[in-house]
Amino acid sequence: MYKKYQAEQEGIRGDDDDRDSDDDRDVDYDRTDRFVETGENTEVFKSKSLNNLKPFYNGSVLDDRMAEIRKSIYHIRQNWGDFDLFMTSLKQLLLEDGSIEFKDEKTREHADNLLTTKRDWMTKDNKHEDYSYEAIKLYTSKEGHDRIYRVGNDIFRDEHSVVSVDKIRSMVFLVELINIDLYNYCLKVPDKSNYEGVVYRGICVTADDFAAFQKLCAEPISKRNIAVPLGLLSASSSRRVARKFIRNQLKKQKDKTLKPLIIKIHVIGLKPEYVEHYTRRFPSTVLTTICAVDIQELSRHPREREVLLRGPFQLILDMYEDTSEQFNQPCHVLEAVMLNANRDHISTSFLGDLDALARDMFGTMVNVTRSEFALKYCQEKGLKADENEYKSILESSIPKLKNLMEQ
């Protein structure tokens, strides 16, 4: 099963991913930071088992901030009538450096439209209305990404910064605007919904950070999770694109100590029978697939074949050296699996007393779906110890899920 899946995703999806080329038209090296993480700029990662290590989303105040983030999500969704107030606060947040002006004309246009237009989650009844996607387009621009990334880091990652409730709420509101764009895009263009496939990110890490990833892979399966709460990660469906960005980043380093690492993420969907049961049990809510959306056609740089990962929760499968990669030094691959589905829709905020059951049921559905994929992966690769552990996880998770589905 896994071998067939891998062949389909890596071979049939495009032979160019397995061959290098001197053709650089598909990459813009000024945008390297979108796909390659380096040193202290390593992207947002969080693992409970490695809270004090630099490659992961960490910080002594993280738990308090995430609690405040959750409060902000509910506050914004339950008070959507205060849209104009939220937008005013967002403008103030982005203006803190003295200017919201962007040098690029198209980027300025996207920012102006985003900050002056009211938007909302579409429904099947109004999905044929005109809609533009300025939040996504601003994020895919070089200047827009840099601004969003910088402000997001200050609020979500820097443990030394003093963050007010208003700042957290404004950043959550900005991510909500991106959520809305992603959801509406999938609703209006059904082919973009329920993305499944393999995507890639590149990391250039220090020796200490590399050791941190190795340590993570040696942890029990229950601790091999990497989460990016409310985060946005740029990935590419083309391994070649990720490879070229890494090579460019390695050329720029001065001390020549960074190590290349490719993150290969298998994006899978929730089992259809689970989706059907969940929506029947909680008919007023909507499950989305905005955790992974192919935004190539919306991007300012379509040749990058970008798949935007929204708040991905990844389970690490394996880490190994790939001798086929040519970086004048060993390159390792970190394989992971994630679900494209989540409960991130405004309807979730109004479940009331049913929210706890819905959250537990959905989480267990995800755990079973992901563990079944991981089990097949381990069987194919001969990872016997992990195979046995996944069997044990499923032996306890499947009866739990059955019990939840009967409630």
Phi, psi and chi 1 to 4 in degrees:
 res  aa     phi    psi   chi1   chi2   chi3   chi4
   1 MET       -  -49.1  172.6   69.3  177.4      -
   2 TYR   -65.9  -42.2  170.8   71.3      -      -
   3 LYS   -59.6  -42.7 -179.8 -179.6  -71.0 -174.6
   4 LYS   -62.3  -44.5  177.5 -177.5  178.2 -177.0
   5 TYR   -61.0  -44.5  178.7   87.5      -      -
   6 GLN   -64.3  -42.3 -172.9  178.8   41.7      -
   7 ALA   -63.3  -42.4      -      -      -      -
   8 GLU   -62.2  -43.8  -71.6  175.0  -11.2      -
   9 GLN   -78.2  -33.1  -61.0  -54.3  -37.9      -
  10 GLU   -97.3  -26.3  -68.0 -171.5  -15.6      -
  11 GLY   -96.8  -59.9      -      -      -      -
  12 ILE   -67.7  -31.4  -62.1  175.2      -      -
  13 ARG   -65.4  -22.1  -80.9 -179.0   67.2   91.2
  14 GLY   161.6  113.2      -      -      -      -
  15 ASP   -64.7  -21.8  -67.4  -22.7      -      -
  16 ASP   -65.1  -19.4   67.3  -27.9      -      -
  17 ASP   -69.6  -20.2  -78.3   -1.6      -      -
  18 ASP  -105.1    7.3  -65.6  -40.2      -      -
  19 ARG  -132.4  139.8  -61.8 -164.2  -58.3  -94.2
  20 ASP   -83.5  163.7 -124.1  -17.8      -      -
  21 SER  -152.4  152.8  167.0      -      -      -
  22 ASP   -85.9   -1.5  -66.9  -31.7      -      -
  23 ASP   -78.8  110.0 -175.4    0.6      -      -
  24 ASP   -98.8   13.4  -73.1  -12.6      -      -
  25 ARG   -66.4  -20.2  -69.2  176.5  -59.2  172.1
  26 ASP   -87.5    2.1   51.6   -1.0      -      -
  27 VAL  -134.2  149.9  -62.3      -      -      -
  28 ASP  -119.5  105.6  176.7   -4.3      -      -
  29 TYR   -67.7  -13.3  -72.0  127.9      -      -
  30 ASP   -70.0  -13.8  -73.2  -21.7      -      -
  31 ARG  -106.9   19.7  -68.3  160.8   49.2   78.3
  32 THR   -53.2  -39.5  -65.7      -      -      -
  33 ASP   -62.7  -15.9  -70.8  -19.1      -      -
  34 ARG   -72.1  -30.3  -67.7  176.3   60.4   76.7
  35 PHE  -117.4  -14.2  -64.9   93.0      -      -
  36 VAL  -124.8  129.4 -179.6      -      -      -
  37 GLU  -104.5  137.4  -58.5  149.0    9.5      -
  38 THR  -136.8  128.6  -53.5      -      -      -
  39 GLY    49.8 -128.3      -      -      -      -
  40 GLU   -68.7  -13.6  -66.2 -179.0   -4.0      -
  41 ASN   -91.5   11.9  -67.1  -37.8      -      -
  42 THR   -51.3  136.1  -60.5      -      -      -
  43 GLU   -62.0  169.7 -172.8   73.0  -85.0      -
  44 VAL   -67.6  112.1 -106.0      -      -      -
  45 PHE  -131.3  150.8  -81.5  115.1      -      -
  46 LYS  -142.3  130.0  175.8  178.3 -177.0  -73.2
  47 SER  -138.7  126.1  171.8      -      -      -
  48 LYS   -61.6  -26.1  -69.3 -178.1  179.4  178.5
  49 SER   -82.9   -9.0   59.9      -      -      -
  50 LEU  -135.9   49.3  -67.8  166.2      -      -
  51 ASN   -61.1  -26.6  -94.6  -14.9      -      -
  52 ASN  -103.7   11.3  -63.0  -42.4      -      -
  53 LEU  -104.2  139.8  -62.7  176.0      -      -
  54 LYS   -60.9  -32.8 -170.4  162.3   48.9  178.7
  55 PRO   -68.6   -6.9  -16.9   30.2      -      -
  56 PHE  -117.2  153.8  -55.7   95.5      -      -
  57 TYR   -66.1  109.5 -165.5    6.6      -      -
  58 ASN  -143.6 -165.7   56.3   17.9      -      -
  59 GLY   128.4  142.7      -      -      -      -
  60 SER   -65.3  -23.1   59.9      -      -      -
  61 VAL  -102.4   10.5  -63.2      -      -      -
  62 LEU   -58.8  -47.4  174.1   63.5      -      -
  63 ASP   -61.0  -41.2  -70.2  -20.8      -      -
  64 ASP   -63.8  -41.5  -69.5  -20.9      -      -
  65 ARG   -68.2  -39.8  -69.8 -171.7 -175.2  178.3
  66 MET   -66.2  -34.8  -71.5  -48.3  -59.7      -
  67 ALA   -63.2  -40.3      -      -      -      -
  68 GLU   -69.3  -34.7 -163.8   59.3   53.3      -
  69 ILE   -62.5  -45.5  -73.3  170.0      -      -
  70 ARG   -61.0  -40.2  -76.4 -170.6  -70.7  -88.8
  71 LYS   -61.3  -41.0  -68.8  179.0 -174.7  176.6
  72 SER   -65.2  -39.9  -65.8      -      -      -
  73 ILE   -58.9  -49.2  -67.5  172.6      -      -
  74 TYR   -64.8  -41.2  -81.3   99.1      -      -
  75 HIS   -61.8  -45.8  175.9   82.9      -      -
  76 ILE   -64.2  -45.2  -71.6  170.1      -      -
  77 ARG   -70.9  -32.1  -69.9  179.6  175.5  175.5
  78 GLN   -85.0   -7.5  -68.4  175.5  -21.3      -
  79 ASN  -129.6   43.0  -64.5  -84.4      -      -
  80 TRP   -62.3  -19.2 -160.5 -115.8      -      -
  81 GLY   -65.3  -17.0      -      -      -      -
  82 ASP   -91.7   26.5  -66.8  -26.7      -      -
  83 PHE   -50.6  -46.7 -175.7   95.7      -      -
  84 ASP   -62.9  -36.4  -68.0  -19.8      -      -
  85 LEU   -67.7  -41.6  -65.7  176.6      -      -
  86 PHE   -61.9  -40.7  -63.2  145.7      -      -
  87 MET   -66.8  -39.7 -175.1   64.0   78.0      -
  88 THR   -60.2  -43.2  -62.3      -      -      -
  89 SER   -66.2  -37.0  -63.8      -      -      -
  90 LEU   -64.7  -43.1  173.8   59.5      -      -
  91 LYS   -59.2  -42.7  -69.3  177.9 -177.1  177.7
  92 GLN   -62.4  -38.6  -67.9  173.2  -11.7      -
  93 LEU   -63.8  -45.4  175.5   67.3      -      -
  94 LEU   -73.6  -18.3  -65.5  177.6      -      -
  95 LEU   -88.4   -1.6  -81.6  166.5      -      -
  96 GLU   -61.3  -27.9  -81.6 -164.9  -20.6      -
  97 ASP   -84.0    7.0   66.4   -8.0      -      -
  98 GLY   103.7  -13.9      -      -      -      -
  99 SER  -161.4  143.0  172.7      -      -      -
 100 ILE  -106.5    3.0 -161.9  171.0      -      -
 101 GLU   -68.3  140.3  -70.5  -62.4  -35.7      -
 102 PHE  -113.3  146.6  -63.8   99.6      -      -
 103 LYS   -68.9  -39.7  -64.7  178.9 -179.0  178.3
 104 ASP   -75.9  132.7  178.2   72.3      -      -
 105 GLU   -64.0  -43.9 -176.6  177.5   -7.8      -
 106 LYS   -65.5  -37.2  -78.8 -170.7  176.3 -179.7
 107 THR   -65.1  -41.0  -55.8      -      -      -
 108 ARG   -60.8  -42.3  -78.2 -159.4  -52.2  -86.0
 109 GLU   -63.3  -44.4  179.7 -178.7  -19.0      -
 110 HIS   -63.4  -41.2  -66.0  -37.9      -      -
 111 ALA   -65.5  -44.2      -      -      -      -
 112 ASP   -62.1  -44.2  -70.2  -18.9      -      -
 113 ASN   -66.1  -40.2  -71.7  -20.3      -      -
 114 LEU   -62.4  -42.2  174.0   65.7      -      -
 115 LEU   -87.8    1.4  -63.0  171.3      -      -
 116 THR  -126.6    3.7   57.2      -      -      -
 117 THR  -119.9  131.6  -54.8      -      -      -
 118 LYS   -81.3  137.6 -170.7  165.3 -174.2  176.7
 119 ARG  -136.8  161.3   56.9 -164.9   60.9 -134.8
 120 ASP  -155.1  165.6 -155.0  -17.2      -      -
 121 TRP   -65.2  127.3  -57.4   83.1      -      -
 122 MET   -78.2  163.1  -78.8 -172.4  157.7      -
 123 THR  -125.2  173.6   66.3      -      -      -
 124 LYS   -62.7  -24.9  -66.9 -179.4  179.8  179.4
 125 ASP   -74.0  -30.3  -66.7  -26.7      -      -
 126 ASN  -120.2   18.9   64.9   -6.1      -      -
 127 LYS   -69.2  -13.5   69.4  175.5 -176.1  177.7
 128 HIS   -89.4   -2.6  -62.0  -64.0      -      -
 129 GLU   -70.6  155.9  -64.6  178.7    1.2      -
 130 ASP   -63.8  142.2  -69.4  -23.1      -      -
 131 TYR  -154.0  137.4 -173.5   86.0      -      -
 132 SER  -113.2  164.3   54.3      -      -      -
 133 TYR  -124.1   57.6  -53.9   93.6      -      -
 134 GLU   -64.9  -31.4  -79.9   84.8    9.8      -
 135 ALA   -63.6  -45.8      -      -      -      -
 136 ILE   -67.2  -43.7  -66.5  177.3      -      -
 137 LYS   -63.9  -38.6  -68.7  176.4 -179.4  177.2
 138 LEU   -64.9  -41.8 -179.4   63.9      -      -
 139 TYR   -63.5  -34.9  176.3   80.0      -      -
 140 THR   -80.5   -9.7   62.0      -      -      -
 141 SER   -80.0  154.5   70.6      -      -      -
 142 LYS   -62.2  -50.9  174.1   67.9  169.5   62.8
 143 GLU   -68.4  -39.9  -70.0  180.0  -82.1      -
 144 GLY   -64.3  -45.0      -      -      -      -
 145 HIS   -61.6  -44.4  175.5  -92.0      -      -
 146 ASP   -60.1  -40.8  -70.8  -11.5      -      -
 147 ARG   -68.5  -47.2 -177.7   73.9   60.6   88.3
 148 ILE   -64.0  -42.7  -66.8  170.4      -      -
 149 TYR   -63.9  -43.2 -174.6   66.8      -      -
 150 ARG   -64.6  -48.7  177.7 -173.8   58.4   75.6
 151 VAL   -64.2  -41.4  174.2      -      -      -
 152 GLY   -62.7  -40.4      -      -      -      -
 153 ASN   -61.0  -45.3  -80.9   -9.7      -      -
 154 ASP   -58.5  -37.1  -70.6  -16.1      -      -
 155 ILE   -88.6  -44.1  -67.3  172.8      -      -
 156 PHE   -95.2  -20.4  -65.0  148.9      -      -
 157 ARG  -119.8  -34.6  -64.2 -179.8   60.5 -165.1
 158 ASP   -78.0  106.2 -174.4   -4.5      -      -
 159 GLU   -70.4  -14.9   63.1  179.5  -29.0      -
 160 HIS   -92.0  -11.9  -58.7  -63.2      -      -
 161 SER   -81.6  149.9   66.7      -      -      -
 162 VAL   -95.0  115.3  177.9      -      -      -
 163 VAL  -113.7  124.9 -178.5      -      -      -
 164 SER   -86.0  163.0   68.1      -      -      -
 165 VAL   -60.7  -38.2  172.4      -      -      -
 166 ASP   -63.0  -40.0  -72.0  -19.1      -      -
 167 LYS   -67.0  -44.8  -77.6 -172.7  176.2 -178.9
 168 ILE   -59.9  -44.7  -67.6  175.7      -      -
 169 ARG   -63.5  -37.8 -172.0  171.8  -67.1  169.0
 170 SER   -67.8  -40.5  -66.3      -      -      -
 171 MET   -68.4  -39.1 -169.6   61.4 -160.5      -
 172 VAL   -61.7  -39.1  170.3      -      -      -
 173 PHE   -63.2  -40.7  178.6   64.0      -      -
 174 LEU   -62.1  -44.2  175.2   57.4      -      -
 175 VAL   -64.3  -35.1  175.5      -      -      -
 176 GLU   -62.6  -37.6 -174.9   76.6  -15.2      -
 177 LEU   -63.6  -37.8  -63.3  179.3      -      -
 178 ILE   -68.8  -40.9  -65.0  175.2      -      -
 179 ASN   -54.9  -46.0  -72.4  -18.2      -      -
 180 ILE   -62.0  -44.0  -69.6  172.1      -      -
 181 ASP   -59.1  -46.3  -88.4   12.0      -      -
 182 LEU   -63.0  -45.0  -67.9  171.8      -      -
 183 TYR   -65.6  -46.5  177.6   78.3      -      -
 184 ASN   -64.8  -35.2  -69.2   -9.9      -      -
 185 TYR   -63.1  -45.3 -175.0   47.3      -      -
 186 CYS   -66.0  -33.7  -69.6      -      -      -
 187 LEU   -72.0  -41.3 -174.3   65.4      -      -
 188 LYS   -79.1  -29.4  -71.1  179.2   68.1   65.9
 189 VAL  -122.7   84.1 -172.2      -      -      -
 190 PRO   -53.1  -29.5  -25.9   35.1      -      -
 191 ASP   -62.8  -19.9  -70.8  -13.7      -      -
 192 LYS   -89.4   -7.7  -60.4  -59.0  179.1 -178.1
 193 SER   -82.7  151.6 -178.6      -      -      -
 194 ASN    58.4   49.3 -159.5   31.2      -      -
 195 TYR   -63.5  132.9  177.5   90.0      -      -
 196 GLU  -135.9  140.1  -64.2 -172.3   48.6      -
 197 GLY   159.7 -167.8      -      -      -      -
 198 VAL  -111.9  130.7  178.0      -      -      -
 199 VAL  -125.8  163.1  -62.9      -      -      -
 200 TYR  -132.7  144.6  -57.6   90.0      -      -
 201 ARG  -130.8  154.3  -73.0 -174.4   57.9   77.3
 202 GLY  -115.6  143.1      -      -      -      -
 203 ILE  -132.2  134.8  -59.5 -177.2      -      -
 204 CYS  -111.6  106.5  -60.6      -      -      -
 205 VAL  -114.6  158.0  -62.2      -      -      -
 206 THR   -76.2  168.6   64.7      -      -      -
 207 ALA   -60.6  -40.2      -      -      -      -
 208 ASP   -64.9  -41.9  -72.7  -15.5      -      -
 209 ASP   -67.3  -38.1  -69.3  -10.0      -      -
 210 PHE   -60.9  -42.0 -177.2   78.3      -      -
 211 ALA   -63.2  -32.6      -      -      -      -
 212 ALA   -64.8  -40.6      -      -      -      -
 213 PHE   -66.9  -39.5  -79.0  103.0      -      -
 214 GLN   -61.9  -41.3  -71.7 -178.5  -49.3      -
 215 LYS   -63.7  -41.2 -179.6 -180.0  177.8 -178.4
 216 LEU   -59.4  -42.4  177.2   66.7      -      -
 217 CYS   -67.3  -21.0  -67.8      -      -      -
 218 ALA   -89.3   -6.0      -      -      -      -
 219 GLU   -73.0  160.0  -67.5  -79.0   -1.9      -
 220 PRO   -57.1  153.9  -23.4   33.7      -      -
 221 ILE   -55.4  -36.5  -73.7  172.5      -      -
 222 SER   -62.9  -16.3   61.4      -      -      -
 223 LYS  -110.5    7.8  -64.0 -176.5  178.7  179.8
 224 ARG   -92.8   27.6  -68.7 -175.0 -156.4  167.2
 225 ASN   -95.0  137.9  -65.1  -49.3      -      -
 226 ILE  -121.3  123.7  -68.1 -179.3      -      -
 227 ALA  -118.5  151.5      -      -      -      -
 228 VAL  -128.2   77.4 -172.0      -      -      -
 229 PRO   -59.0  123.2  -19.4   32.6      -      -
 230 LEU    60.8   11.3 -146.4   68.5      -      -
 231 GLY   -88.4  167.1      -      -      -      -
 232 LEU  -126.2  125.9  -60.1  163.6      -      -
 233 LEU  -121.6  133.7  -66.1 -178.7      -      -
 234 SER   -91.8  125.5  -63.4      -      -      -
 235 ALA  -127.9  166.4      -      -      -      -
 236 SER  -126.9  141.3  175.5      -      -      -
 237 SER   -76.3   -5.7   60.4      -      -      -
 238 SER  -106.0  118.2  168.1      -      -      -
 239 ARG   -65.6  -31.5 -176.3  166.3 -179.5  156.2
 240 ARG   -62.3  -39.9 -176.0  177.7   66.8  179.6
 241 VAL   -62.3  -47.7  169.3      -      -      -
 242 ALA   -60.7  -39.2      -      -      -      -
 243 ARG   -63.9  -43.0 -178.2 -171.2  -61.0  131.1
 244 LYS   -67.5  -37.7  -73.2 -173.1  174.6 -177.5
 245 PHE   -63.9  -40.9  -83.6  124.3      -      -
 246 ILE   -62.5  -46.7  -71.1  177.9      -      -
 247 ARG   -59.6  -40.9 -176.4  173.1  -68.0  112.8
 248 ASN   -64.5  -40.5  179.7   64.1      -      -
 249 GLN   -66.3  -38.5 -162.0   67.7   29.3      -
 250 LEU   -66.0  -34.2  -70.6  173.4      -      -
 251 LYS   -65.6  -31.3  -73.6  179.6 -179.6  177.9
 252 LYS   -81.1  -17.9  -64.4 -164.7  -53.5 -175.9
 253 GLN   -69.4  145.9   65.9  168.6  -40.2      -
 254 LYS   -90.4  -41.2  -63.9  179.6 -178.8  179.6
 255 ASP   -92.0   -4.0   55.6    6.6      -      -
 256 LYS    57.8   34.4  -53.7  -61.2  179.8 -177.2
 257 THR  -108.3   -8.7   60.8      -      -      -
 258 LEU   -73.8  148.9  -63.8  179.4      -      -
 259 LYS  -113.5  133.4  -61.7  176.8  178.3  -66.2
 260 PRO   -76.7  137.7   28.4  -32.9      -      -
 261 LEU  -142.8  124.1  176.7   65.2      -      -
 262 ILE   -98.7  126.5  -67.1  176.5      -      -
 263 ILE   -95.7  117.7  -60.8 -178.4      -      -
 264 LYS  -107.6  112.0  177.6 -179.7  176.7 -179.2
 265 ILE  -111.1  121.2  -54.5  168.8      -      -
 266 HIS   -86.8  115.6  -59.4  -94.2      -      -
 267 VAL   -97.3  120.2 -179.1      -      -      -
 268 ILE  -124.3  163.7   62.6  176.0      -      -
 269 GLY  -102.3  157.7      -      -      -      -
 270 LEU   -66.4  142.9 -165.0   64.3      -      -
 271 LYS   -56.7  132.7  -63.1  174.1   71.8  170.1
 272 PRO   -54.0  -38.0  -26.4   35.0      -      -
 273 GLU   -67.2  -27.3   58.5  -95.0   36.2      -
 274 TYR   -73.3  -41.9  -68.6  167.8      -      -
 275 VAL   -60.8  -44.2  174.6      -      -      -
 276 GLU   -61.6  -44.5 -179.5 -177.6   -5.9      -
 277 HIS   -65.9  -44.6  179.1   89.5      -      -
 278 TYR   -61.5  -46.6 -176.8   94.1      -      -
 279 THR   -68.9  -28.9   53.8      -      -      -
 280 ARG   -74.3  -37.2 -175.0  172.2   63.5 -110.6
 281 ARG   -74.2  -34.2  178.8   64.4  179.5   83.7
 282 PHE  -125.7   71.9  -51.1  104.3      -      -
 283 PRO   -64.6  -19.1   24.3  -34.5      -      -
 284 SER   -84.8   -5.1   63.9      -      -      -
 285 THR  -108.5  163.8   65.0      -      -      -
 286 VAL  -124.7  126.6  175.8      -      -      -
 287 LEU   -87.9  136.5  -75.2 -177.9      -      -
 288 THR  -112.8  168.5   78.7      -      -      -
 289 THR  -121.9   34.6   58.6      -      -      -
 290 ILE   -82.6    4.3   64.5  172.3      -      -
 291 CYS   -68.4  -21.0  -76.9      -      -      -
 292 ALA  -148.8  114.4      -      -      -      -
 293 VAL  -134.1  129.4 -180.0      -      -      -
 294 ASP   -74.3  109.4  179.4   -9.0      -      -
 295 ILE  -109.2   21.5   60.1  169.4      -      -
 296 GLN   -53.2  -42.3  178.6  179.3    1.4      -
 297 GLU   -75.8  -16.1  -65.3  177.5   13.3      -
 298 LEU   -95.7  -18.8  -66.2  179.1      -      -
 299 SER   -70.7  148.6  173.8      -      -      -
 300 ARG   -70.1  -13.6  -62.3  -86.0  -60.2  -81.5
 301 HIS  -131.9   72.8  -57.5  -92.1      -      -
 302 PRO   -62.6  -24.5   20.8  -32.6      -      -
 303 ARG   -67.3  -15.9  -71.9 -179.5  178.6  -89.1
 304 GLU   -76.6  -10.0  -66.9  171.8   -7.6      -
 305 ARG    49.5   53.5  -68.0  167.4   60.1  178.2
 306 GLU   -75.5  135.3 -178.4  168.9   -4.7      -
 307 VAL  -117.4  118.3  176.7      -      -      -
 308 LEU   -85.6  123.5 -177.1   58.1      -      -
 309 LEU   -99.9  119.3  -53.3 -178.5      -      -
 310 ARG  -107.3  110.3  160.3   65.5 -174.2   84.7
 311 GLY    57.5   44.1      -      -      -      -
 312 PRO   -67.5  139.6   26.0  -35.0      -      -
 313 PHE  -113.5  106.4 -172.0   92.0      -      -
 314 GLN  -107.6  138.5  -58.3  168.9   30.6      -
 315 LEU  -104.2  120.9  173.0   65.1      -      -
 316 ILE   -72.7  130.1  -57.3  -57.0      -      -
 317 LEU  -100.1  -43.5  -62.4  168.8      -      -
 318 ASP  -169.6  161.6 -165.7   14.7      -      -
 319 MET  -140.3  129.9 -177.5  174.1  173.0      -
 320 TYR  -155.0  160.5   52.3   87.5      -      -
 321 GLU   -81.8  136.0 -176.7  176.4  -15.5      -
 322 ASP  -112.6  104.6 -171.8  -17.9      -      -
 323 THR   -73.4  -11.2   56.4      -      -      -
 324 SER   -78.2  -17.3   68.3      -      -      -
 325 GLU   -79.8  136.6  -65.7  -65.6   -7.4      -
 326 GLN  -112.6   93.5  -57.3  -63.6  -39.9      -
 327 PHE  -125.8   18.0  -67.3  113.7      -      -
 328 ASN    61.0   19.0  -63.8  -39.0      -      -
 329 GLN  -166.1  160.7   60.4  174.0  -62.7      -
 330 PRO   -59.4  140.6  -23.8   34.6      -      -
 331 CYS  -121.8  132.9  176.7      -      -      -
 332 HIS  -106.7  155.2  -76.7   71.3      -      -
 333 VAL  -117.3  130.2  176.3      -      -      -
 334 LEU  -107.0  112.6 -176.7   76.9      -      -
 335 GLU   -96.5  140.3  -71.5 -156.5   55.5      -
 336 ALA  -143.6  164.7      -      -      -      -
 337 VAL  -130.5  144.4   58.6      -      -      -
 338 MET  -145.5  157.7   61.6  167.7  -78.6      -
 339 LEU   -93.3  144.3  -89.3  -71.1      -      -
 340 ASN   -82.4  -13.4   61.0   24.2      -      -
 341 ALA   -92.9  150.6      -      -      -      -
 342 ASN  -157.6  179.6   68.9   11.3      -      -
 343 ARG  -101.0   17.8  -58.9  167.9   65.6 -117.9
 344 ASP   -79.9   80.2 -155.5   -8.9      -      -
 345 HIS  -146.7  150.6 -174.8  -89.4      -      -
 346 ILE   -58.2  -28.0 -167.5  168.8      -      -
 347 SER   -64.6  -25.1   58.3      -      -      -
 348 THR   -63.6  -28.2  -56.1      -      -      -
 349 SER   -69.4   -9.8  -59.2      -      -      -
 350 PHE  -117.2   23.3  -57.4   96.8      -      -
 351 LEU   -76.4  -22.8  -89.6  171.1      -      -
 352 GLY    63.1 -129.4      -      -      -      -
 353 ASP   -66.9  -17.0  -66.0  -21.4      -      -
 354 LEU   -84.5   -6.5  -70.0  175.0      -      -
 355 ASP   -61.9  -42.5 -175.1   58.2      -      -
 356 ALA   -61.4  -44.1      -      -      -      -
 357 LEU   -64.7  -44.3  173.7   60.6      -      -
 358 ALA   -62.2  -42.4      -      -      -      -
 359 ARG   -64.8  -44.6 -177.6 -177.5  -61.0  -83.8
 360 ASP   -65.9  -43.0 -160.7   10.3      -      -
 361 MET   -64.1  -46.3 -177.3 -174.7  -61.9      -
 362 PHE   -63.6  -43.8  178.1   77.4      -      -
 363 GLY   -60.1  -38.6      -      -      -      -
 364 THR   -72.2  -36.5  -51.7      -      -      -
 365 MET   -60.1  -43.5  -72.1  174.8  170.7      -
 366 VAL   -63.4  -44.9  167.6      -      -      -
 367 ASN   -61.2  -43.3 -173.2   35.7      -      -
 368 VAL   -66.6  -47.7  170.8      -      -      -
 369 THR   -59.7  -46.4  -56.5      -      -      -
 370 ARG   -67.4  -40.7 -168.7  173.5   52.8 -158.1
 371 SER   -68.2  -35.0  -64.2      -      -      -
 372 GLU   -65.6  -39.5  -72.3  179.0  -17.8      -
 373 PHE   -63.9  -46.4  176.9   91.4      -      -
 374 ALA   -62.3  -37.3      -      -      -      -
 375 LEU   -60.9  -46.9  174.8   61.2      -      -
 376 LYS   -63.3  -38.8  -68.1 -177.9  175.9   65.7
 377 TYR   -59.7  -48.2  175.6   93.8      -      -
 378 CYS   -66.0  -38.0  -67.3      -      -      -
 379 GLN   -63.5  -39.9  -70.2  172.0  -25.8      -
 380 GLU   -68.4  -37.5  174.9   65.8   27.7      -
 381 LYS   -92.4   -3.0  -64.7 -163.2   69.7  173.8
 382 GLY    74.5   28.8      -      -      -      -
 383 LEU   -89.1   79.8  -56.8  174.8      -      -
 384 LYS   -63.5  -43.8 -166.7   64.7  178.3  178.7
 385 ALA   -61.4  -45.6      -      -      -      -
 386 ASP   -66.7  -37.1  -73.5   -4.8      -      -
 387 GLU   -57.2  -46.0  176.0 -173.7  -20.3      -
 388 ASN   -65.4  -35.9  -68.6  -26.1      -      -
 389 GLU   -69.0  -39.0 -165.4  167.8  -11.8      -
 390 TYR   -67.4  -35.5  -79.3  116.1      -      -
 391 LYS   -61.2  -40.8  -73.6 -179.1  178.6  177.9
 392 SER   -65.9  -40.8  177.8      -      -      -
 393 ILE   -61.1  -44.0  -69.7  172.7      -      -
 394 LEU   -68.6  -34.6  -72.7  169.2      -      -
 395 GLU   -61.2  -29.9  -74.5  174.7   -1.0      -
 396 SER   -94.3  -32.0   60.1      -      -      -
 397 SER   -76.7  -38.3  -62.6      -      -      -
 398 ILE   -64.2  -47.1  -68.9  176.6      -      -
 399 PRO   -62.5  -36.9  -24.3   35.5      -      -
 400 LYS   -61.1  -45.2  176.6 -175.7  176.0 -178.8
 401 LEU   -63.5  -42.4  178.9   57.1      -      -
 402 LYS   -57.9  -43.0 -178.0 -179.9  179.2 -179.1
 403 ASN   -64.7  -42.1  177.7   60.0      -      -
 404 LEU   -65.4  -38.7  -71.1  168.5      -      -
 405 MET   -71.5  -17.0  -67.2  172.6   71.2      -
 406 GLU   -89.5   -6.4  -69.9  175.2  -10.2      -
 407 GLN   -82.0      -  -66.4 -175.8   35.0      -
